């Protein structure tokens, strides 16, 4: 999977971090559920995406709350 232009731009803002591909629309301050994270790329010290896309094995899994009686 190749990063999109917006993901490449986001990497420049987060050197030595990660850039995530997320499915759905979330605001800057919204909590993103783990199952909405498609995967991620590592970002080097210069803000460049390095290495291969790391898929999230939990992407798309529905979290069903358990009911405690």
Residue pairs with C-beta under 8 A, 6 or more apart in sequence:
1 21
1 39
1 53
1 55
2 53
3 11
3 19
3 21
3 41
3 49
3 53
7 19
7 21
7 41
7 49
8 49
10 19
11 19
11 41
11 43
11 47
11 48
11 49
12 47
13 47
14 43
14 47
15 43
15 44
15 45
15 46
15 47
16 43
16 44
16 45
17 43
18 40
18 41
18 42
18 43
19 40
19 41
19 43
19 49
20 32
20 37
20 38
20 39
20 40
21 37
21 38
21 39
21 40
21 53
22 32
22 36
22 37
22 38
23 36
23 37
23 38
23 59
23 60
24 32
24 36
26 32
26 36
33 63
34 56
34 58
35 58
35 59
35 60
35 61
35 62
35 63
36 59
37 56
37 58
37 59
38 55
38 56
38 59
39 53
39 54
39 55
39 56
39 59
40 53
40 54
40 56
41 49
41 50
41 51
41 52
41 53
41 54
42 49
42 50
42 51
42 54
43 49
43 50
44 50
